Amino acid sequence: MSADFMMTQLQETIKTAIQTRLWSDILPPASFYFSALPILLLLVGGLVTMILGVFKTEAEKPCYPSWYVAVFVTFAAAAMAIFSRVTTPKAFLGSGVLIDDISRTSFIVIAIGTLFTLMASSMTKVGKQLLRSELLTLILFSSAGLMVMCSAGEFLSFFIGLELTS
């Protein structure tokens, strides 16, 4: 009976240690997710536009719901980058991601540039024909990759952003 009790206690101790290490050591703090919210919004928006393209009935026509999602997500990413404040530079994931005023300013420039690109592409006849969900997904993923490159603190993070951009 005492061996079973000891085994149960050991299992509970190991489970608690793993959960504590996961939450405190491996996963970044909540401030990281708030600081990286423009990147995360663009990535999720890219996935949503990709999924919306699957349900489109005619492949050769523009997908306006995807365009609306892309514009909304890009506007939200720009707003989050504008309204977020960085008092001191912060390093997350070791030193892989650096969030400071320079990266925040680059987030703003990239998000507004992407928003202008989406708006300008919808104003011409040729641009309207190119508004398919594949192009919109590529634009959002590429913008997210540019943001990752601008906030990279290590070469590996920069390389991941470069691959996502290309």
N, C-alpha and C positions, 0 to 999 in steps of 0.2 A: 504494500500500500504506500509506503513512504517513497519507493522508487518511482511510482506513477506520479505522486505529488511533486517530487523533485523534477521529473521530466516536464510536467505541465508548467512549473515555475520557470524552468530553463527556456521552454518555448516562448512563454510570455515575455521573458527578459530579452530574448533575441528579437522578437517581433517589435517590442518597444524601441530597442536600439536601432533597428533598421528604419522604422518610421521616423524616429528623431533625426537620424542621419539624413534621410531623404529630404525632410522638410527644412532642416537647418543648414546642411552642407551642400547638397547637390542642386536643389532647385533654387533659383535666384529669388531675392525678396520681392515683395509686391511692388516696390518702387521701380523695379526693372520693367515690369509689365506696363506700368503707366508711362515710363519714359520711352519705351519701344512701341507704344500704341500706334503711332503712324505707320510703322513697318507692318505690324500685325494686321491693321485695318486693310492695308493694300493687299496683303497675302490672302486674307479671308475674302476680300472683294474679288480677287482674281479667281479664287475657287468658286465663288457664287456665279460669276459670269460664265465660267466654264460649264457649270452645271446647267445654267439657263440655256446655253447653246445646244445642249443635248436635247432639250424639249422643243426646240424650234422646228416648225414643220417644213419650211422651205429653206434649203441650204444656201441658195444664192442670194437671198434677200437679207437686208440688214436686220439685226436683232436689237430693236430699240429697248426692250427691258434690260438687256445687258448693258447698254449704253447708260441708261438711267442709274443702274446700280453702280457702274464705274464712276460716273460723275458724282453721285452722292458719297461714295466711299472716299474719293479723292478730296472732295470738299471737307469731309469729316477729318481726314488725315491732316489737311492743312490747318484746320481749326484747332485740332489737338496739339499740333506742333506750335502754333502761335500762342495758345493759352497755357502751355506748360512752362513752368519756370524752373531754371536750374540755378541754384544758389552757389553750389560748389561742384566742380567736375566729379563725376562718379564713374567708377569702373565696376563692371559686372562680368560674371563668368570668367573669373580670374582677372585678366585684363583684356579679354577678347572684345568687349563692347565698352566704348567710352562715350558717355553722354555729357556734353558740355555745351557752352553757348555756340560754338562753331558747328557742332553736329546738329543742334536744334535749328540754327539758321539755314543749314543746308537742307534739312527736312522741309522747312518752309518753302525754300526755292524750288526743290524737286516737286513737291506736291502742287504748288501753284503752276509750275511749268507743265506738269501732267494734266492739270485741269484745263489749261489753255490749249494744250494739244487735243484733248477730247472735244473741247468746244469748237475749235477751228476745223476739226475733221468732220463735224456735222453740218458745216455751212456750205460745202460745195457738193455738186452732184457726184463727182468721183469719190469724195470723202464719205458721202452717205452710203455708197455701195460697199465701201470697205469696213463699215461698222458691223462687222460680224463678231461674234463672241470670242473667236480665236484671237483676233487682233487686239481686242480689248483686254483679254487675259494676258497677252504678252506685254502690253503696255503697263498694266498694273504690276506684274511680276518684275519687269525691268525697272520700274520706279522703286519698288521695294529693294531690289538688289543695289541700286544706287544709294539708297539710304543706309543699307548695311555697310557698303564700302565707306561711306562718310563717317560712320560711327565705329569703324574697325580699330581695334587697338593692337591687334596682332596680325601677322601675315595670313594666318589660316582664316581668320574672319574676313579679311580683305579679299582673299581668294574665293571664298564662298559667295560674297557679294558680287564679285566679278563674274563668276559662273552664273549666278542668278540673273545678272544684267544681260549677259550675252545669250 
